[in-house]
Amino acid sequence: DTAVSQTPKYLVTQMGNDKSIKCEQNLGHDTMYWYKQDSKKFLKIMFSYNNKELIINETVPNRFSPKSPDKAHLNLHINSLELGDSAVYFCASSLLGEQYFGPGTRLTVT
Amino acid sequence: SQQGEEDPQALSIQEGENATMNCSYKTSINNLQWYRQNSGRGLVHLILIRSNEREKHSGRLRVTLDTSKKSSSLLITASRAADTASYFCATDEHNAGNMLTFGGGTRLMVKP
């Protein structure tokens, strides 16, 4: 059974478009996250969401917004996509510290 | 800048040898975690060591934590070709809302 799933796995789009990445976890975890991994493999936290409390990494542009329809889902919306947004985006969830990661979504902005 | 800095950035060893990776960080932490990432895949949690712990073992993995030096090490003993992956340390900082800060990772290659 998949613990943390993301869709789509690959996303290719043009600059200026708006796109969403979906994330679902079936672990019953309280906290979900979004990370961005760049081409040099640096992994940066973007958001943490716990029981309607959103913690935002201050370096994340406001074009990025997480939306949680329920406890098991945390979707990532990106407006006005830029070339620099190209990266792999990982969703994760946690309960007591250790985090469980999804397989990633490779976003390519052309 | 990266909270966790890892050393070395890349490591190549023969199967059967031990691999040691180091991680340094800058602020006070609740715990430090190590993750593994195979190429093109998500991260997998390996081990968590709390700030009041000094050493932890899990199978062929041994993690140490020195809070006075703000450093940690991950030792993989008797390495196997299947251990080839990138290894990341991540710190759970005080007052960070459970958000982890990752290091740049060590790319380990184990040659058969």
Interface residues (C-beta under 8 A of the other chain):
Chain A: V4 T31 Y33 Y35 K40 K41 F42 L43 K44 I45 S48 N50 E53 I55 N57 F90 A92 S94 G97 E98 Q99 Y100 F101 G102 P103 G104
Chain B: Q2 N30 N31 Q33 Y35 Q37 G40 R41 G42 L43 V44 H45 L48 S86 F88 D92 G97 N98 M99 L100 T101 F102 G104 G105
